């Protein structure tokens, strides 16, 4: 099958990802499960031809030849946008394509905590983190936040992405989107000069090193609202990871800064719906109250989980509570929810309505 036909089939089946490798059938991730979608085995010649088609420019070919790995967005007319990763395995190209939806959905359409995210979007400065493993819906959730700000506030938004996924049309905001490798060489370099571009909101595609984290903190301290993502599984791990980016002698200083600038953390995990109609997010939410701020500053990060468990009044919710809610609403199978819980024992107790009191 031609790549265009596979893209079209992928969209029809509502697949999130397409997997192409020689000597196997095309496969796609449909509602979280990898399934075969083609009847013809991909040959080496097929793969080379498809790779050359997608690596349409000399610059892309040069980057792939140099790094043996490349990430970019491809638009297939009348089909859709796809985030493409071409990498090398056993000496031949392999391709993973992710469907990037053109329409940015609302918080309600995504089954996200709408009231809390709207509250975050009203912030004029500070840091909000969207966390979760790869493919958990972080980019989609942040796109919904950017679009909400775009519709309701008069701001200048600067995004720094690798690559650009969702495209935004200016409404109340003016939005400048910069792509690594094309518009700027690195996250730290982009952030070094971003404050001279008079931004109100900055979206950093992924924070994965000390230089980027340090630049993000500096941007918030200069009065900017920053949103970024982490590949962490929950709020506690996220805070620990942020501090551990830095050498030990700076930990106290970083904890102090975070206690002042961090507004909240939203952690996502996608689960297949019980009715088979796609996936739905379970989420943990942390809102930085004065008590949470003190715990971060003092380094008592483990104590924060107790406040997440009991912080519904402030918009906080634990993963186990979110999973139990999805089960009780009939949206997710109980065993499916249990399989992704941080602690199966705690999930079982929550499902039975038994509170845990931790000392």
Buried (B, 14 or more C-beta within 10 A) or exposed (E): BEBEEBBBBBBEBEBBBBBBBBEEBBBBBBBBEEEEBBEEEBEEEBBEEBBEEBBEEEEBBEBBEEEEEBBBBBEBEEBBBBBBBBBEEEEEBBBBBBBBBEEBBEBEEBBBBBEBBBBBBEBEBBBBBBBBEEBBBBBBBBBBBBBBBBEBBEBBBBBBBBBBBBBBEEBEBEBBBBBBBEEBEBBBBBBBEBBEEEBBBBBBBBBBEBBBBBBBBBBBBEEBBBBBBBBBBBBBBBBEBBBEBBEEEBEEEBBBBBBBBBBBBBBBBBBBBBEEEEBBBBBBBBBBBEEBBEBBBEBEBEBBBBBBBEBEEBBBBBBBBBBBBBBEEEBBBBEBBBEBBBEEEBBBBBBEEEEEEEE
